[in-house]
């Protein structure tokens, strides 16, 4: 977890420090709807390495954004879900999704007007 001394004075910079990597944002996107297991995330997030996914999940857990739940089963089962703090980021992800859709549509319109 970030200490008060490590926290930048700008709240946007603080948010970027917490979720600013490509993989963290995509992890949050996936965890919005349901808990996911590690290998499910790894298969869905094509291109992420085992180490980067593990490090990102650990960081998100340390920052209180993700909850890791280990079930006492054989074989062991671990699921990742959003904490209340993580769920409070849903409007950020929604806004990013809306921007992305609008941008994709703009590019499609530009491409079709050139044809």
N, CA, C and O atoms as CSV, one atom per row, in Angstrom:
chain,resi,resn,atom,element,x,y,z
A,1,UNK,N,N,0.848,-1.180,0.000
A,1,UNK,CA,C,0.000,0.000,0.000
A,1,UNK,C,C,0.889,1.237,0.000
A,1,UNK,O,O,1.941,1.261,0.639
A,2,UNK,N,N,0.462,2.239,-0.708
A,2,UNK,CA,C,1.195,3.493,-0.816
A,2,UNK,C,C,1.161,4.222,0.532
A,2,UNK,O,O,0.118,4.300,1.182
A,3,UNK,N,N,2.304,4.745,0.934
A,3,UNK,CA,C,2.331,5.539,2.160
A,3,UNK,C,C,1.935,6.972,1.838
A,3,UNK,O,O,1.956,7.390,0.680
A,4,UNK,N,N,1.578,7.710,2.863
A,4,UNK,CA,C,1.206,9.113,2.666
A,4,UNK,C,C,2.351,9.908,2.055
A,4,UNK,O,O,2.120,10.815,1.255
A,5,UNK,N,N,3.586,9.575,2.426
A,5,UNK,CA,C,4.756,10.286,1.885
A,5,UNK,C,C,4.964,9.985,0.407
A,5,UNK,O,O,5.459,10.832,-0.336
A,6,UNK,N,N,4.588,8.774,-0.025
A,6,UNK,CA,C,4.759,8.390,-1.425
A,6,UNK,C,C,3.647,8.941,-2.315
A,6,UNK,O,O,3.796,9.002,-3.535
A,7,UNK,N,N,2.552,9.334,-1.711
A,7,UNK,CA,C,1.399,9.800,-2.473
A,7,UNK,C,C,1.671,11.168,-3.080
A,7,UNK,O,O,2.057,12.099,-2.373
A,8,UNK,N,N,1.469,11.292,-4.385
A,8,UNK,CA,C,1.665,12.598,-5.011
A,8,UNK,C,C,0.574,13.576,-4.565
A,8,UNK,O,O,-0.513,13.151,-4.175
A,9,UNK,N,N,0.853,14.865,-4.619
A,9,UNK,CA,C,-0.158,15.834,-4.196
A,9,UNK,C,C,-1.363,15.887,-5.133
A,9,UNK,O,O,-2.454,16.274,-4.713
A,10,UNK,N,N,-1.183,15.509,-6.376
A,10,UNK,CA,C,-2.260,15.556,-7.371
A,10,UNK,C,C,-3.105,14.275,-7.279
A,10,UNK,O,O,-2.552,13.179,-7.366
A,11,UNK,N,N,-4.425,14.389,-7.107
A,11,UNK,CA,C,-5.258,13.191,-7.011
A,11,UNK,C,C,-5.285,12.359,-8.303
A,11,UNK,O,O,-5.440,11.139,-8.244
A,12,UNK,N,N,-5.138,12.994,-9.448
A,12,UNK,CA,C,-5.084,12.243,-10.708
A,12,UNK,C,C,-3.813,11.398,-10.735
A,12,UNK,O,O,-3.847,10.239,-11.147
A,13,UNK,N,N,-2.704,11.967,-10.301
A,13,UNK,CA,C,-1.442,11.229,-10.253
A,13,UNK,C,C,-1.539,10.055,-9.280
A,13,UNK,O,O,-0.966,8.993,-9.528
A,14,UNK,N,N,-2.258,10.242,-8.181
A,14,UNK,CA,C,-2.458,9.146,-7.226
A,14,UNK,C,C,-3.208,8.003,-7.895
A,14,UNK,O,O,-2.826,6.841,-7.756
A,15,UNK,N,N,-4.275,8.330,-8.621
A,15,UNK,CA,C,-5.049,7.306,-9.318
A,15,UNK,C,C,-4.204,6.595,-10.357
A,15,UNK,O,O,-4.278,5.374,-10.490
A,16,UNK,N,N,-3.404,7.349,-11.093
A,16,UNK,CA,C,-2.528,6.750,-12.098
A,16,UNK,C,C,-1.531,5.813,-11.441
A,16,UNK,O,O,-1.244,4.745,-11.981
A,17,UNK,N,N,-1.000,6.187,-10.294
A,17,UNK,CA,C,-0.069,5.308,-9.587
A,17,UNK,C,C,-0.753,3.996,-9.196
A,17,UNK,O,O,-0.128,2.937,-9.234
A,18,UNK,N,N,-2.020,4.061,-8.825
A,18,UNK,CA,C,-2.739,2.872,-8.378
A,18,UNK,C,C,-3.168,1.962,-9.529
A,18,UNK,O,O,-3.039,0.742,-9.427
A,19,UNK,N,N,-3.674,2.534,-10.614
A,19,UNK,CA,C,-4.273,1.704,-11.671
A,19,UNK,C,C,-3.770,2.059,-13.059
A,19,UNK,O,O,-4.390,1.669,-14.048
A,20,UNK,N,N,-2.675,2.780,-13.161
A,20,UNK,CA,C,-2.255,3.338,-14.437
A,20,UNK,C,C,-1.657,2.385,-15.442
A,20,UNK,O,O,-1.426,2.780,-16.584
A,21,UNK,N,N,-1.394,1.142,-15.068
A,21,UNK,CA,C,-0.808,0.247,-16.061
A,21,UNK,C,C,-1.897,-0.396,-16.908
A,21,UNK,O,O,-3.034,-0.558,-16.466
A,22,UNK,N,N,-1.537,-0.752,-18.108
A,22,UNK,CA,C,-2.468,-1.393,-19.040
A,22,UNK,C,C,-3.099,-2.624,-18.403
A,22,UNK,O,O,-4.313,-2.812,-18.480
A,23,UNK,N,N,-2.282,-3.460,-17.777
A,23,UNK,CA,C,-2.795,-4.721,-17.254
A,23,UNK,C,C,-3.692,-4.503,-16.051
A,23,UNK,O,O,-4.696,-5.201,-15.907
A,24,UNK,N,N,-3.367,-3.566,-15.190
A,24,UNK,CA,C,-4.225,-3.311,-14.023
A,24,UNK,C,C,-5.611,-2.854,-14.467
A,24,UNK,O,O,-6.617,-3.293,-13.909
A,25,UNK,N,N,-5.670,-1.994,-15.446
A,25,UNK,CA,C,-6.968,-1.529,-15.938
A,25,UNK,C,C,-7.780,-2.677,-16.529
A,25,UNK,O,O,-8.988,-2.762,-16.309
A,26,UNK,N,N,-7.128,-3.552,-17.271
A,26,UNK,CA,C,-7.845,-4.679,-17.863
A,26,UNK,C,C,-8.258,-5.696,-16.805
A,26,UNK,O,O,-9.311,-6.322,-16.930
A,27,UNK,N,N,-7.454,-5.868,-15.777
A,27,UNK,CA,C,-7.841,-6.725,-14.650
A,27,UNK,C,C,-9.097,-6.165,-13.993
A,27,UNK,O,O,-10.046,-6.904,-13.730
A,28,UNK,N,N,-9.105,-4.858,-13.728
A,28,UNK,CA,C,-10.283,-4.230,-13.111
A,28,UNK,C,C,-11.505,-4.386,-13.996
A,28,UNK,O,O,-12.601,-4.653,-13.504
A,29,UNK,N,N,-11.323,-4.221,-15.307
A,29,UNK,CA,C,-12.434,-4.402,-16.236
A,29,UNK,C,C,-13.043,-5.792,-16.078
A,29,UNK,O,O,-14.264,-5.939,-16.024
A,30,UNK,N,N,-12.187,-6.812,-16.003
A,30,UNK,CA,C,-12.690,-8.181,-15.887
A,30,UNK,C,C,-13.363,-8.436,-14.542
A,30,UNK,O,O,-14.395,-9.106,-14.483
A,31,UNK,N,N,-12.797,-7.914,-13.479
A,31,UNK,CA,C,-13.312,-8.212,-12.141
A,31,UNK,C,C,-14.609,-7.467,-11.827
A,31,UNK,O,O,-15.227,-7.725,-10.794
A,32,UNK,N,N,-15.028,-6.560,-12.685
A,32,UNK,CA,C,-16.256,-5.783,-12.441
A,32,UNK,C,C,-17.484,-6.656,-12.307
A,32,UNK,O,O,-18.369,-6.351,-11.507
A,33,UNK,N,N,-17.561,-7.737,-13.070
A,33,UNK,CA,C,-18.783,-8.522,-13.148
A,33,UNK,C,C,-18.816,-9.756,-12.250
A,33,UNK,O,O,-19.886,-10.213,-11.850
A,34,UNK,N,N,-17.635,-10.290,-11.938
A,34,UNK,CA,C,-17.596,-11.515,-11.133
A,34,UNK,C,C,-16.166,-11.782,-10.696
A,34,UNK,O,O,-15.226,-11.198,-11.235
A,35,UNK,N,N,-16.000,-12.668,-9.715
A,35,UNK,CA,C,-14.637,-13.076,-9.350
A,35,UNK,C,C,-14.013,-13.906,-10.476
A,35,UNK,O,O,-14.708,-14.610,-11.209
A,36,UNK,N,N,-12.722,-13.807,-10.592
A,36,UNK,CA,C,-11.977,-14.556,-11.603
A,36,UNK,C,C,-10.850,-15.317,-10.929
A,36,UNK,O,O,-10.301,-14.870,-9.922
A,37,UNK,N,N,-10.514,-16.459,-11.486
A,37,UNK,CA,C,-9.343,-17.210,-11.050
A,37,UNK,C,C,-8.141,-16.739,-11.876
A,37,UNK,O,O,-8.292,-16.174,-12.958
A,38,UNK,N,N,-6.950,-16.988,-11.337
A,38,UNK,CA,C,-5.719,-16.505,-11.962
A,38,UNK,C,C,-5.615,-16.951,-13.419
A,38,UNK,O,O,-5.403,-16.123,-14.306
A,39,UNK,N,N,-5.764,-18.258,-13.673
A,39,UNK,CA,C,-5.581,-18.751,-15.038
A,39,UNK,C,C,-6.674,-18.268,-15.986
A,39,UNK,O,O,-6.431,-18.129,-17.185
A,40,UNK,N,N,-7.869,-18.011,-15.470
A,40,UNK,CA,C,-8.913,-17.412,-16.300
A,40,UNK,C,C,-8.475,-16.031,-16.777
A,40,UNK,O,O,-8.603,-15.692,-17.954
A,41,UNK,N,N,-7.957,-15.247,-15.842
A,41,UNK,CA,C,-7.473,-13.910,-16.192
A,41,UNK,C,C,-6.344,-14.007,-17.207
A,41,UNK,O,O,-6.310,-13.268,-18.191
A,42,UNK,N,N,-5.433,-14.918,-16.959
A,42,UNK,CA,C,-4.279,-15.044,-17.842
A,42,UNK,C,C,-4.695,-15.419,-19.260
A,42,UNK,O,O,-4.136,-14.903,-20.228
A,43,UNK,N,N,-5.674,-16.314,-19.389
A,43,UNK,CA,C,-6.163,-16.683,-20.725
A,43,UNK,C,C,-6.882,-15.517,-21.394
A,43,UNK,O,O,-6.736,-15.298,-22.597
A,44,UNK,N,N,-7.656,-14.773,-20.616
A,44,UNK,CA,C,-8.441,-13.683,-21.193
A,44,UNK,C,C,-7.579,-12.476,-21.564
A,44,UNK,O,O,-7.837,-11.804,-22.562
A,45,UNK,N,N,-6.568,-12.211,-20.765
A,45,UNK,CA,C,-5.689,-11.058,-20.999
A,45,UNK,C,C,-4.511,-11.512,-21.861
A,45,UNK,O,O,-3.392,-11.674,-21.374
A,46,UNK,N,N,-4.781,-11.710,-23.123
A,46,UNK,CA,C,-3.768,-12.237,-24.032
A,46,UNK,C,C,-2.554,-11.326,-24.068
A,46,UNK,O,O,-2.663,-10.117,-24.272
A,47,UNK,N,N,-1.394,-11.936,-23.864
A,47,UNK,CA,C,-0.152,-11.184,-23.909
A,47,UNK,C,C,0.439,-10.883,-22.545
A,47,UNK,O,O,1.607,-10.505,-22.453
A,48,UNK,N,N,-0.341,-11.040,-21.482
A,48,UNK,CA,C,0.195,-10.776,-20.156
A,48,UNK,C,C,1.017,-11.992,-19.714
A,48,UNK,O,O,0.599,-13.137,-19.888
A,49,UNK,N,N,2.178,-11.724,-19.148
A,49,UNK,CA,C,3.001,-12.822,-18.640
A,49,UNK,C,C,2.514,-13.228,-17.252
A,49,UNK,O,O,1.820,-12.473,-16.571
A,50,UNK,N,N,2.889,-14.421,-16.858
A,50,UNK,CA,C,2.537,-14.929,-15.532
A,50,UNK,C,C,3.030,-13.968,-14.458
A,50,UNK,O,O,2.293,-13.631,-13.531
A,51,UNK,N,N,4.275,-13.529,-14.586
A,51,UNK,CA,C,4.882,-12.646,-13.588
A,51,UNK,C,C,4.172,-11.295,-13.508
A,51,UNK,O,O,3.886,-10.809,-12.414
A,52,UNK,N,N,3.891,-10.696,-14.649
A,52,UNK,CA,C,3.239,-9.378,-14.655
A,52,UNK,C,C,1.836,-9.474,-14.064
A,52,UNK,O,O,1.421,-8.596,-13.307
A,53,UNK,N,N,1.099,-10.537,-14.406
A,53,UNK,CA,C,-0.240,-10.707,-13.842
A,53,UNK,C,C,-0.163,-10.909,-12.341
A,53,UNK,O,O,-0.922,-10.292,-11.594
A,54,UNK,N,N,0.744,-11.763,-11.889
A,54,UNK,CA,C,0.894,-12.004,-10.451
A,54,UNK,C,C,1.289,-10.720,-9.727
A,54,UNK,O,O,0.730,-10.403,-8.677
A,55,UNK,N,N,2.241,-9.987,-10.278
A,55,UNK,CA,C,2.687,-8.736,-9.649
A,55,UNK,C,C,1.563,-7.697,-9.621
A,55,UNK,O,O,1.392,-6.991,-8.627
A,56,UNK,N,N,0.800,-7.607,-10.713
A,56,UNK,CA,C,-0.298,-6.638,-10.778
A,56,UNK,C,C,-1.382,-6.978,-9.763
A,56,UNK,O,O,-1.879,-6.095,-9.064
A,57,UNK,N,N,-1.753,-8.262,-9.679
A,57,UNK,CA,C,-2.769,-8.670,-8.708
A,57,UNK,C,C,-2.290,-8.430,-7.285
A,57,UNK,O,O,-3.056,-7.978,-6.434
A,58,UNK,N,N,-1.032,-8.732,-7.028
A,58,UNK,CA,C,-0.471,-8.511,-5.690
A,58,UNK,C,C,-0.497,-7.021,-5.330
A,58,UNK,O,O,-0.857,-6.651,-4.213
A,59,UNK,N,N,-0.116,-6.184,-6.277
A,59,UNK,CA,C,-0.120,-4.739,-6.051
A,59,UNK,C,C,-1.533,-4.227,-5.802
A,59,UNK,O,O,-1.755,-3.438,-4.884
A,60,UNK,N,N,-2.496,-4.676,-6.619
A,60,UNK,CA,C,-3.879,-4.254,-6.437
A,60,UNK,C,C,-4.427,-4.736,-5.092
A,60,UNK,O,O,-5.213,-4.042,-4.447
A,61,UNK,N,N,-4.007,-5.918,-4.683
A,61,UNK,CA,C,-4.421,-6.434,-3.362
A,61,UNK,C,C,-3.794,-5.600,-2.242
A,61,UNK,O,O,-4.477,-5.229,-1.288
A,62,UNK,N,N,-2.511,-5.307,-2.355
A,62,UNK,CA,C,-1.825,-4.484,-1.344
A,62,UNK,C,C,-2.462,-3.105,-1.210
A,62,UNK,O,O,-2.513,-2.542,-0.116
A,63,UNK,N,N,-2.945,-2.564,-2.322
A,63,UNK,CA,C,-3.554,-1.232,-2.307
A,63,UNK,C,C,-5.028,-1.250,-1.911
A,63,UNK,O,O,-5.674,-0.204,-1.860
A,64,UNK,N,N,-5.555,-2.443,-1.629
A,64,UNK,CA,C,-6.926,-2.556,-1.151
A,64,UNK,C,C,-7.977,-2.500,-2.247
A,64,UNK,O,O,-9.156,-2.287,-1.964
A,65,UNK,N,N,-7.563,-2.690,-3.493
A,65,UNK,CA,C,-8.481,-2.594,-4.625
A,65,UNK,C,C,-9.061,-3.963,-4.980
A,65,UNK,O,O,-10.201,-4.067,-5.433
A,66,UNK,N,N,-8.268,-5.000,-4.771
A,66,UNK,CA,C,-8.664,-6.372,-5.098
A,66,UNK,C,C,-8.604,-7.222,-3.838
A,66,UNK,O,O,-7.744,-7.031,-2.978
A,67,UNK,N,N,-9.534,-8.164,-3.748
A,67,UNK,CA,C,-9.553,-9.132,-2.646
A,67,UNK,C,C,-9.165,-10.494,-3.215
A,67,UNK,O,O,-9.721,-10.947,-4.215
A,68,UNK,N,N,-8.208,-11.131,-2.561
A,68,UNK,CA,C,-7.784,-12.490,-2.932
A,68,UNK,C,C,-8.405,-13.438,-1.925
A,68,UNK,O,O,-8.188,-13.309,-0.720
A,69,UNK,N,N,-9.185,-14.397,-2.426
A,69,UNK,CA,C,-9.834,-15.375,-1.557
A,69,UNK,C,C,-9.310,-16.761,-1.901
A,69,UNK,O,O,-9.482,-17.242,-3.021
A,70,UNK,N,N,-8.660,-17.405,-0.914
A,70,UNK,CA,C,-8.141,-18.762,-1.083
A,70,UNK,C,C,-9.097,-19.724,-0.388
A,70,UNK,O,O,-9.400,-19.572,0.795
A,71,UNK,N,N,-9.566,-20.711,-1.136
A,71,UNK,CA,C,-10.494,-21.698,-0.588
A,71,UNK,C,C,-9.718,-22.940,-0.166
A,71,UNK,O,O,-8.861,-23.414,-0.912
A,72,UNK,N,N,-10.005,-23.474,1.019
A,72,UNK,CA,C,-9.270,-24.656,1.512
A,72,UNK,C,C,-9.778,-25.935,0.834
A,72,UNK,O,O,-10.487,-26.738,1.442
A,73,UNK,N,N,-9.407,-26.102,-0.418
A,73,UNK,CA,C,-9.829,-27.260,-1.200
A,73,UNK,C,C,-8.611,-27.938,-1.797
A,73,UNK,O,O,-7.516,-27.376,-1.829
A,74,UNK,N,N,-8.824,-29.152,-2.269
A,74,UNK,CA,C,-7.781,-29.855,-3.007
A,74,UNK,C,C,-8.359,-30.172,-4.374
A,74,UNK,O,O,-9.360,-30.883,-4.450
A,75,UNK,N,N,-7.775,-29.676,-5.459
A,75,UNK,CA,C,-6.645,-28.747,-5.489
A,75,UNK,C,C,-7.057,-27.352,-5.004
A,75,UNK,O,O,-8.238,-27.006,-5.014
A,76,UNK,N,N,-6.080,-26.565,-4.584
A,76,UNK,CA,C,-6.384,-25.223,-4.064
A,76,UNK,C,C,-7.090,-24.366,-5.116
A,76,UNK,O,O,-6.813,-24.468,-6.311
A,77,UNK,N,N,-8.002,-23.525,-4.648
A,77,UNK,CA,C,-8.719,-22.612,-5.540
A,77,UNK,C,C,-8.584,-21.208,-4.965
A,77,UNK,O,O,-8.858,-20.976,-3.788
A,78,UNK,N,N,-8.158,-20.272,-5.816
A,78,UNK,CA,C,-8.011,-18.873,-5.420
A,78,UNK,C,C,-8.797,-18.032,-6.403
A,78,UNK,O,O,-8.704,-18.228,-7.615
A,79,UNK,N,N,-9.575,-17.091,-5.877
A,79,UNK,CA,C,-10.341,-16.176,-6.720
A,79,UNK,C,C,-9.996,-14.743,-6.355
A,79,UNK,O,O,-9.670,-14.433,-5.209
A,80,UNK,N,N,-10.075,-13.885,-7.350
A,80,UNK,CA,C,-9.839,-12.461,-7.179
A,80,UNK,C,C,-11.131,-11.718,-7.480
A,80,UNK,O,O,-11.820,-12.013,-8.457
A,81,UNK,N,N,-11.450,-10.754,-6.631
A,81,UNK,CA,C,-12.654,-9.949,-6.825
A,81,UNK,C,C,-12.340,-8.514,-6.412
A,81,UNK,O,O,-11.312,-8.242,-5.794
A,82,UNK,N,N,-13.238,-7.612,-6.763
A,82,UNK,CA,C,-13.049,-6.214,-6.395
A,82,UNK,C,C,-13.503,-5.983,-4.956
A,82,UNK,O,O,-14.533,-6.501,-4.525
A,83,UNK,N,N,-12.730,-5.209,-4.233
A,83,UNK,CA,C,-13.141,-4.741,-2.910
A,83,UNK,C,C,-14.139,-3.595,-3.108
A,83,UNK,O,O,-14.416,-3.196,-4.239
A,84,UNK,N,N,-14.661,-3.082,-2.029
A,84,UNK,CA,C,-15.545,-1.912,-2.133
A,84,UNK,C,C,-14.795,-0.745,-2.777
A,84,UNK,O,O,-15.357,-0.012,-3.591
A,85,UNK,N,N,-13.526,-0.577,-2.408
A,85,UNK,CA,C,-12.717,0.480,-3.025
A,85,UNK,C,C,-12.568,0.229,-4.523
A,85,UNK,O,O,-12.681,1.158,-5.322
A,86,UNK,N,N,-12.319,-1.007,-4.902
A,86,UNK,CA,C,-12.208,-1.351,-6.314
A,86,UNK,C,C,-13.511,-1.103,-7.055
A,86,UNK,O,O,-13.502,-0.611,-8.183
A,87,UNK,N,N,-14.636,-1.441,-6.425
A,87,UNK,CA,C,-15.936,-1.209,-7.050
A,87,UNK,C,C,-16.208,0.280,-7.228
A,87,UNK,O,O,-16.931,0.678,-8.141
A,88,UNK,N,N,-15.630,1.099,-6.356
A,88,UNK,CA,C,-15.831,2.542,-6.494
A,88,UNK,C,C,-15.146,3.091,-7.744
A,88,UNK,O,O,-15.389,4.235,-8.129
A,89,UNK,N,N,-14.296,2.289,-8.378
A,89,UNK,CA,C,-13.628,2.695,-9.610
A,89,UNK,C,C,-14.448,2.370,-10.850
A,89,UNK,O,O,-14.045,2.713,-11.961
A,90,UNK,N,N,-15.592,1.715,-10.679
A,90,UNK,CA,C,-16.422,1.362,-11.838
A,90,UNK,C,C,-16.780,2.571,-12.703
A,90,UNK,O,O,-16.746,2.449,-13.927
A,91,UNK,N,N,-17.121,3.731,-12.135
A,91,UNK,CA,C,-17.405,4.886,-13.008
A,91,UNK,C,C,-16.206,5.301,-13.863
A,91,UNK,O,O,-16.383,5.793,-14.977
A,92,UNK,N,N,-15.013,5.111,-13.361
A,92,UNK,CA,C,-13.809,5.427,-14.144
A,92,UNK,C,C,-13.722,4.489,-15.341
A,92,UNK,O,O,-13.479,4.928,-16.465
A,93,UNK,N,N,-13.921,3.204,-15.098
A,93,UNK,CA,C,-13.865,2.213,-16.177
A,93,UNK,C,C,-15.014,2.460,-17.162
A,93,UNK,O,O,-14.828,2.350,-18.374
A,94,UNK,N,N,-16.205,2.795,-16.637
A,94,UNK,CA,C,-17.343,3.112,-17.515
A,94,UNK,C,C,-17.010,4.288,-18.428
A,94,UNK,O,O,-17.290,4.246,-19.627
A,95,UNK,N,N,-16.416,5.333,-17.866
A,95,UNK,CA,C,-16.067,6.515,-18.656
A,95,UNK,C,C,-15.019,6.163,-19.715
A,95,UNK,O,O,-15.091,6.644,-20.846
A,96,UNK,N,N,-14.059,5.333,-19.354
A,96,UNK,CA,C,-13.040,4.927,-20.324
A,96,UNK,C,C,-13.670,4.106,-21.448
A,96,UNK,O,O,-13.312,4.269,-22.614
A,97,UNK,N,N,-14.613,3.220,-21.097
A,97,UNK,CA,C,-15.289,2.404,-22.103
A,97,UNK,C,C,-16.103,3.291,-23.047
A,97,UNK,O,O,-16.085,3.087,-24.261
A,98,UNK,N,N,-16.804,4.258,-22.498
A,98,UNK,CA,C,-17.609,5.162,-23.325
A,98,UNK,C,C,-16.716,5.978,-24.257
A,98,UNK,O,O,-17.033,6.135,-25.436
A,99,UNK,N,N,-15.612,6.492,-23.743
A,99,UNK,CA,C,-14.677,7.227,-24.587
A,99,UNK,C,C,-14.157,6.326,-25.709
A,99,UNK,O,O,-14.097,6.738,-26.868
A,100,UNK,N,N,-13.782,5.095,-25.356
A,100,UNK,CA,C,-13.254,4.159,-26.350
A,100,UNK,C,C,-14.268,3.849,-27.441
A,100,UNK,O,O,-13.918,3.795,-28.620
A,101,UNK,N,N,-15.540,3.641,-27.046
A,101,UNK,CA,C,-16.588,3.389,-28.041
A,101,UNK,C,C,-16.760,4.596,-28.971
A,101,UNK,O,O,-16.858,4.435,-30.188
A,102,UNK,N,N,-16.795,5.785,-28.405
A,102,UNK,CA,C,-16.968,6.998,-29.214
A,102,UNK,C,C,-15.784,7.180,-30.157
A,102,UNK,O,O,-15.970,7.567,-31.311
A,103,UNK,N,N,-14.588,6.912,-29.690
A,103,UNK,CA,C,-13.403,7.060,-30.518
A,103,UNK,C,C,-13.409,6.042,-31.655
A,103,UNK,O,O,-13.093,6.374,-32.797
A,104,UNK,N,N,-13.775,4.784,-31.328
A,104,UNK,CA,C,-13.854,3.755,-32.370
A,104,UNK,C,C,-14.878,4.142,-33.432
A,104,UNK,O,O,-14.638,3.966,-34.627
A,105,UNK,N,N,-16.015,4.668,-32.997
A,105,UNK,CA,C,-17.057,5.084,-33.937
A,105,UNK,C,C,-16.567,6.236,-34.817
A,105,UNK,O,O,-16.841,6.260,-36.017
A,106,UNK,N,N,-15.859,7.170,-34.235
A,106,UNK,CA,C,-15.301,8.288,-35.007
A,106,UNK,C,C,-14.346,7.767,-36.073
A,106,UNK,O,O,-14.387,8.224,-37.215
A,107,UNK,N,N,-13.489,6.817,-35.715
A,107,UNK,CA,C,-12.562,6.253,-36.696
A,107,UNK,C,C,-13.302,5.514,-37.802
A,107,UNK,O,O,-12.920,5.604,-38.968
A,108,UNK,N,N,-14.368,4.776,-37.448
A,108,UNK,CA,C,-15.163,4.079,-38.462
A,108,UNK,C,C,-15.799,5.068,-39.430
A,108,UNK,O,O,-15.812,4.847,-40.641
A,109,UNK,N,N,-16.327,6.165,-38.883
A,109,UNK,CA,C,-16.951,7.179,-39.760
A,109,UNK,C,C,-15.905,7.802,-40.675
A,109,UNK,O,O,-16.179,8.021,-41.855
A,110,UNK,N,N,-14.724,8.089,-40.162
A,110,UNK,CA,C,-13.657,8.662,-40.989
A,110,UNK,C,C,-13.255,7.688,-42.097
A,110,UNK,O,O,-13.060,8.085,-43.246
A,111,UNK,N,N,-13.134,6.418,-41.738
A,111,UNK,CA,C,-12.748,5.411,-42.735
A,111,UNK,C,C,-13.812,5.262,-43.813
A,111,UNK,O,O,-13.479,5.135,-44.992
A,112,UNK,N,N,-15.091,5.274,-43.428
A,112,UNK,CA,C,-16.152,5.093,-44.415
A,112,UNK,C,C,-16.304,6.340,-45.297
A,112,UNK,O,O,-16.736,6.225,-46.444
A,113,UNK,N,N,-15.959,7.520,-44.786
A,113,UNK,CA,C,-16.057,8.730,-45.622
A,113,UNK,C,C,-14.904,8.812,-46.612
A,113,UNK,O,O,-15.015,9.502,-47.626
A,114,UNK,N,N,-13.812,8.132,-46.344
A,114,UNK,CA,C,-12.670,8.094,-47.271
A,114,UNK,C,C,-12.887,7.100,-48.396
A,114,UNK,O,O,-12.287,7.223,-49.464
A,115,UNK,N,N,-13.743,6.114,-48.158
A,115,UNK,CA,C,-13.939,5.028,-49.142
A,115,UNK,C,C,-14.781,5.465,-50.308
A,115,UNK,O,O,-15.036,4.674,-51.216
